[in-house]
Amino acid sequence: MTTANMKISSILLLVCLCCYFRASPEEQIVKFAIGQIRLRYVHDVKTGELVGGALAGCVAKLDRYCQYYDREAVAQLNEEIDRQFAGIGVEIQADPETKELVVTSPLPGSPAYQAGIRAGDCIVAVEGRSLQGMNLEEASRLMRGKPGTTVRLQVRPFGTDEIREVVLTRQMIKVSTLLGDRRRPDGSWEYILEEPQQPKLGYIRIASFAPDTAQELDTLLGSLLSQGVEGLVLDLRNDPGGLLGPAVAMCDLFVSSGTIVTTRGRGGRIRSVFQASGRAKYPDLPLVILVNQETASAAEIVAACLQDHGRAVIVGQRTYGKGTVQELVSLGSRYGVLKVTTATYWRPSNRDINRPPGAGEDVPWGVQPDPGFEVKVEGEALARLNRARALRDVANPELAVRWQAALARASEGNPEEIILPGGDPQLAKAVEYLTKLLSERKGHPGTSGMPTAQKN
């Protein structure tokens, strides 16, 4: 999955390729080498394959975020960026014991949901081809296709031995980047924490930053506030980032004025300064942001901006430190695209988000939790927490219990030891803070109770 914040930049490579190779002696050598390989190699080899290999070799000499995508990989890249694809609308996982592919949630309104496929159902075969032992990527490719085409599935409903056949018509499936606290029976998300407590708190996980993420967040917040939500936990843990634009737009929902983020190019020259529009819709909503060591890129932009403006409390542990901008450069229909690092992100406090190679913990990079709000979860504890989260995301509670027991049997342990005892300590810290803050606000109207800006 791409973690970059990208914008599309086209070049007419197919028209200019020959001229480009004549531009310097070094580029002449590349052209000569490709010609010699075609002439002398013991087997036939296509020029396009050699050019693709040369492009991959070029970006391999750059930083780890640069990459060459051939034309076959571009479609998958676009799906990752846009969060949409043509398919039937199911989330699947492999059963930990049987390795069968099981639906963990059908997407509401999707072809699969309309056909009666529910969480816990096992997909036995696609177009007569058994899925037993098949990996998730290959199975997903079989179920996807062009919109309007049909696909035939054999499905075993949860709790039965009966196999039924369904024929579904593929359609464009848009996957929301906003996840909630738990699934409802229909597979939709519940965004209000379930603990019987006052005040009522919203909880939104951002899986990545896609084109509609900020707009969807705005709509969802309006709905939550109408339901009486008084504070929000915005969970950016394990968020690899995504597009810059939605990250800036998200900050603009909460910050009334000032700089959101600055990008700097070669030599430290400022390329862009993104400012708040002054039209923040939620400037006073009590807000906590959860981060961890896998919070990266666009997610770090949001956390850094809201921390520097004193607009949110940051809970968890230091972020990844991926503060670079990647642009996609089109190479035409034959050769795909290049992803190239072109700039770095700087937070409002004028500090670089990016972690330099070899930088230790004493060097400023990434986003640190606010003082008193560091809650580290690492190693086996992190694995258990992520496992608990994955089980909670299953829309069928009975299936989740079965899988937890199966994982325990596989590790010769107790089911309770498979997940982190005591729940989620980082989320608990956020709830504790918001509960106290809102209680103090009610006792002292007109006070914000938010911490002063942290210049981290």
Stockholm file with secondary structure:
# STOCKHOLM 1.0

chainA/1-456         MTTANMKISSILLLVCLCCYFRASPEEQIVKFAIGQIRLRYVHDVKTGELVGGALAGCVAKLDRYCQYYDREAVAQLNEEIDRQFAGIGVEIQADPETKELVVTSPLPGSPAYQAGIRAGDCIVAVEGRSLQGMNLEEASRLMRGKPGTTVRLQVRPFGTDEIREVVLTRQMIKVSTLLGDRRRPDGSWEYILEEPQQPKLGYIRIASFAPDTAQELDTLLGSLLSQGVEGLVLDLRNDPGGLLGPAVAMCDLFVSSGTIVTTRGRGGRIRSVFQASGRAKYPDLPLVILVNQETASAAEIVAACLQDHGRAVIVGQRTYGKGTVQELVSLGSRYGVLKVTTATYWRPSNRDINRPPGAGEDVPWGVQPDPGFEVKVEGEALARLNRARALRDVANPELAVRWQAALARASEGNPEEIILPGGDPQLAKAVEYLTKLLSERKGHPGTSGMPTAQKN
#=GR chainA/1-456 SS CCCCCCCEEECCHHHHHHHHHTSSHHHHHHHHHHHHHHHHSSSCCCHHHHHHHHHHHHHHTSCTTCEEECHHHHHHHHHHHHTEEEECCEEEEECTTTCCEEEEEECTTSHHHHTTCCTTCEEEEETTEECTTCCHHHHHHHHCCSTTCEEEEEEECTTCCCCEEEEEECEEEECCSEECSEECTTSCEECBCCSSCSSCEEEEEECCBCTTHHHHHHHHHHHHHHTTCCEEEEECTTCCCBCHHHHHHHHHHHCCSSEEEEEECGGGCEEEEEECCSCCSCTTCCEEEEECTTCCTHHHHHHHHHHHTTCSEEEESCCCCCCEEEEEEECCTTTCEEEEEEEEEECTTSCBCSCCTTCCTTSCCSCCCCTTCBCCCCHHHHHHHHHHHHHHTCSCHHHHHHHHHHHHHHTTSCHHHHSCTTSCHHHHHHHHHHHHHHHHHHHSTTCCCCCCCCCC
#=GC SS_cons         CCCCCCCEEECCHHHHHHHHHTSSHHHHHHHHHHHHHHHHSSSCCCHHHHHHHHHHHHHHTSCTTCEEECHHHHHHHHHHHHTEEEECCEEEEECTTTCCEEEEEECTTSHHHHTTCCTTCEEEEETTEECTTCCHHHHHHHHCCSTTCEEEEEEECTTCCCCEEEEEECEEEECCSEECSEECTTSCEECBCCSSCSSCEEEEEECCBCTTHHHHHHHHHHHHHHTTCCEEEEECTTCCCBCHHHHHHHHHHHCCSSEEEEEECGGGCEEEEEECCSCCSCTTCCEEEEECTTCCTHHHHHHHHHHHTTCSEEEESCCCCCCEEEEEEECCTTTCEEEEEEEEEECTTSCBCSCCTTCCTTSCCSCCCCTTCBCCCCHHHHHHHHHHHHHHTCSCHHHHHHHHHHHHHHTTSCHHHHSCTTSCHHHHHHHHHHHHHHHHHHHSTTCCCCCCCCCC
//
